Amino acid sequence: MPASIHETDIKIRPIKTLSDLRKCHEIQRATWGYTDLMVFPYTQLISAAHNGGVLLGAYNGPDLIGFLYGYLGMSGSKLYLFSQRMGVLPQYQSLGIGHMLKLAQRDQMLRQGIDLVVWTYDPLLGKNAMLNIEKLGGFVRHYARNIYGAVENPLQVGLSTDRFMLEWELMSNRVRERIRNTAPRPLAKDWLVDNKHSLVNYVAWEGNIPRPIATELELNDKVLLVQIPPDLNLIKKVDLNIARGWRESTRDIFETYFQRGYAVTGFARSSEPQIPSIYRMEKGEISTSSDFPSWVHGVQSEDDEFA
């Protein structure tokens, strides 16, 4: 953490004051570079919070440095929380604050009698995958193409907004085990060295830039491994076409295998140059009472609407 901050100084609590509600606008701009069009107004945040949703803040002393916002949704007769947005000021990122916010979200939902939280994230962002899958115990079985349409902000410009939809079953054995686990998280090099499981895709390295070169879409192993780049943003700066190649190739992989009953259940991070990050997929291991088929269709274009 920054020299002036200790972990015990960070507190998670509901956001209640008007000044802190408005500061959520600043956090969104600082985190993602959003324009006013993409910023959720504080009136929407507080309305959700007063109607069964979640609006939690991370505080360093009196200062709001991050927030988490979600609202209620339904899948059939199943009530759940859709966790829409979590942002932390750049100088406080990579300090475990997101993890603290998510655990506080879990506590609040369980007190309200809700045991399922869902949210979306970019499948090619390994940092998010490590938190969502390994630390929190979520799993993924739905892939949504271009779900938010064209988003003009520095972090997302140039790529379609494809997303994983992550399901967090709050009282499952999987979740309880992951959030209590303090052991080191998996490293991709260890998964590659043991050769226990088949790779779905293959990569050619050009310096520190990986290029996808081939995929296997007909495998039927119980466990499969999918490689992704360790740093998508670096690739986008060097060659946007390579980044788009990653989007297209992994889209084919996940859509194909999800349709065949696989789910993403694990993630191992890259730990050194020319080592990818890796997803673990398993077949038939995840059971759930909820379904979200509409998510896979993404945003309808005007051409589709009037066809």
Secondary structure, DSSP 8 states (H G I E B T S, - for coil): --TT--GGGEEEEE--SHHHHHHHHHHHHHHH---GGGS--HHHHHHHHTTT-EEEEEEETTEEEEEEEEEEEEETTEEEEEEEEEEE-GGGTTSSHHHHHHHHHHHHHHHTT--EEEEEE-TT-HHHHIIIIIIT--EEEEEETTTT----STTTTTS---EEEEEEETTSHHHHHHHH--S---BHHHHHHH--SEESEEEEEETTEEEEEEE------SEEEEEE-S-HHHHHHH-HHHHHHHHHHHHHHHHHHHHTTEEEEEEEB--STT--EEEEEEES----S---GGGGG----HHHHT-
